[in-house]
């Protein structure tokens, strides 16, 4: 997890202590259980003495509970209530459920909806059946923006300014790994321009294939993104292009209509972002 950037660190209205406290809460991932100060410090890149003060404060506020036997902490229901409150207010999660269930049954894939959290997408809705045992992701799970179908669909739904800013954050986060990931994002942009959806086959996990479609609303929220994934031997690139992707795209169009949302960028709009020969204009898009 990256520390506070220069822009926010020099913003007089930005409360660094609050930001660091939230970083501590973000350090707890699904299925983590207990975390100690040293583990939290490693995940947040914060000094251990700072982490100790923050965990003490969060304990006093009731967001963390100490487990003295292990000298570690766990999130409390008070912390979880923040997430459940957010979920309760996400109308797209509730409205999309029957649509997700239909696609899940028709394809045998796991269908999820998520939103961005820094350099990842976080699931806030998931539909999974008995055939999707190979995709063990639940609500609260994270997938990377750069290599997942959901993340790539989200990336290309952003406007130029937001995409350039996200590209900068991804470049800083991944360092030397970024050029290869950037190339994958470029190729996914061409797929979105041609088909209206993104795919990922072995880019995130070797054994997972998935398609992703973005959802943009006219109320200022989002964009959000949906994916449909399964083991790669079932969701091959050919099937993703010819079957799964089109089904997911149709599902999202129906959800948009039900929510009164905006249609995503047309293929023509996305194509304007491509150079002749199919390569993305890196400078214009801020991907470099």
N, C-alpha and C positions, 0 to 999 in steps of 0.2 A: 504494500500500500504506500503510495507516494505521500510525502509530506506536503504541507501547504505550499502552493506555488507562489512565485514572486508577486504576481498580480494581487492575489488575495492578501498576502502577507503585508503589503504596503497600503492596503485599503483601510482607511481610518474607521470605516463602518464595519469592518470584518472582525469578529471576535475570535481570536486564535484559540483561546482556552476552550470555548464551546466547540470549535471545530475538532480539537484534539479529543475532547470527551466523546464526541460522536464517532471519531475514528476508533476509539477503544470499543464502543458497542459494535461497530462494523466488523471488528476483528473476529467476533464469534460467528462461525459458519454453521450451517445445518449439520447435525451429527457430530459436532465438536465435543459436546459435553462440557468439560472443565478446561479452563485456560489459566495459566499462571502469568505473573507480571513479565517474566522473561519471554514467554511465548507471545504475549501481546506486544511487547516492545519490538520483537522481531517482525511481526506482521505490520506494525504501524510505522516502523522506522523512527519511533520516538525514544528518547533516552529512558532508561529503566527508572531513574528517580522520578521523572515526570509521570510515567505510567503508574508508579506506586501512588502518587498523589491523586491521580485521576481515578484509579480504581477505589481508593479510599472514599473519595467524594461521591462516586456513583453508588457505592455501597450505602453511604449515609442517605442518599436520595432514594434508595430502594430499587435501583435499576440492576444492581449486581448483588449476588449473595455469596459471601465467603464460605469456603469449605476448608476449615482449618486443618483437617487431617491431611489434606494434600497440598495445602498452601496455594489454593487456586480459587477461581471464581466461576459462577455460572449466571446466565441471564435469569432474571426473575419474571414473573407474570406481568409486572409493571412495564418492563421493557418490551415484552411480547405484545402487550396491549397496543403499543404504537403501531406495530405492523398490522395487527388485526383491524385497527381503526382505518388504516389506509386501504386494506383489502375491502372493507365494507363500503368504502366510498368509490370503488372502482366499478362503475356500472358495466364497463366492457367485459369484466370478468364474469359477471352473472349472466348478462345477455348472450355472451358467446358460448356458454356451456352447451346448449342443445346443438349448436352448429358444430362444435368440437366433437361432441359425441357421435354425430352422424358421420363425420369424416373418419374418426377413429374406427368405427364399425365397418366402413366401406373399404378402408385401406389396410387395417390391421396395424397401423402405426400409432405412436403416442403423439397427441396433439396438445400443444401448450401455447399460452400467451404470456408475454413478458414485457418489461420495460427496462430502461437503462438505469444502471447504477454504476457510475464512473466508467471503467473500461470493460464492464460486463453487462450482460442482460440477466435480469433476475426473474424467475418464473413466479407469476402470481395466479396462475390458473393452469390446471393440468388434467387431461383426460387420457386414461391409460387402461387397456384391457389385458386379458390373459395372454394375448399374442405378443405383447410388448415387454416381455420379461427382460429383454436385452437393453432396455432403456430405463434405467433406474433413477429417474430424476423427479423430484416432487416440488411442491410449492416452496419457494425459498431457495431453490437450487440456482446456481449461476452458470452461465455459459459465456465464453469470450466473444466479444463483438467481432474481432478480426477474423476468426476462423469458423464460427458457427453460422449456419444458415439463417437463424433468427437475427444474429448480430449483423450480418451482412445486409439483410433486408432493411433493418433499422438504419444502418449507415447510409444507404442510398435513398432513404426517405427524407433525410435532412436537407435543409437548404445549404447553399454554398458556404455561408459563414459558419454555421454550426458544424458542418462536415470538416471544414478546415481546422476548427478548434479541437474537435474530437480526434482528428488525425494527429495533431500536435501532442495531445495527451497520450495517445497510443504509442507514438514514437518515443516519448520520454519513458513510458512504462516498460516497453519491451526492449529498448536499446538495440543491441546487435541483432536481435531476432526480428526486428521490425521490417527490414527490406523484403524478406521472404513473405511475411504476412501482408505487406503492402501489395505485393504482386498478386496474392490471392484475392485481395479486395478489388484490385483492378479487373481481374478476370470475372469476379462476381458482378461488377458493374456492367460488363458486357452481357452477362446472362440476364440481368434485370432489364436492360435495354431491349433485349430480343424477346424475352418470354414474360416479363412482368413479375418474376420471382427469382430468389437466389437459391443456390444449392451448396451443399458441403458434403463431400464424399471422402472420408478419411482425413480431412483437413484438421478437424478438432480431435476426434477419436478415430483410430484406424478402422474400427469395426462399426462405425455409425454413419448412415447416410440420411440426409434430411433436406427438406425444402423449406424456405422461409418467405413470408409475405408481410409487408408493413401495413399498418392501419393508421391513417391520419384522420383526425377529427377536426371539426370546425369550431370547437369550443376552446381551443388553445391548449388542450392537453395532448400528451403524446409527443411524437408518434410512439405507437406500440408495435409489436411484431408477433406473428404467430409462426410456429414451425410444426412440421409433421415428420417424425423420424422413426427409424427402425434399424435393426442390424443391417450392415451394408450388403450382405449377401441377398437380402430381400429387397432393399431399396437401392438398387443399382443406379448409376447415373442415367441410364436410358429410361428406367421407370420413373425416376424423379422428374425428368424433363417431359416425358410424354403422358404421365398419369398423375403422380402425386402433386407436382407443382400446379398443374391446371386445376385440380380439385381444390387445393388450398387457396388458390387465387379466387376461384368462384365463391368459396366460403367467406373469404374476407370481404368481397364485394357485397355479399348479402348482409354481413354484419354492419358494414358501412351504411347500407341503405336503412337498416333497422335503427341505427344510431343517428341517422341524419348527418353522416360524416362526409368528408371530402374524398373524392377519388384521388388515388395516388398519382404521382407523375405519370404522364403518358409515355409510351415507348419513344415517341418523338422528342419529348422533353429530356429524357435520360440520354437519348442518342446525341443530343447537342453537347453532352459532356464528354464525348469520345472524339479522339483524334481520328484522322483518316488512317485506315489500317487497323482500327479497333482498339488502340491503346488509349488509356485515359490521359487527359491533360493534367498531369500531376501538379504542375505549377498552379494552374487555375483552381484546382480542387483542393490544394493544400495538403496533398497526400505525401509529398516529398518531405 
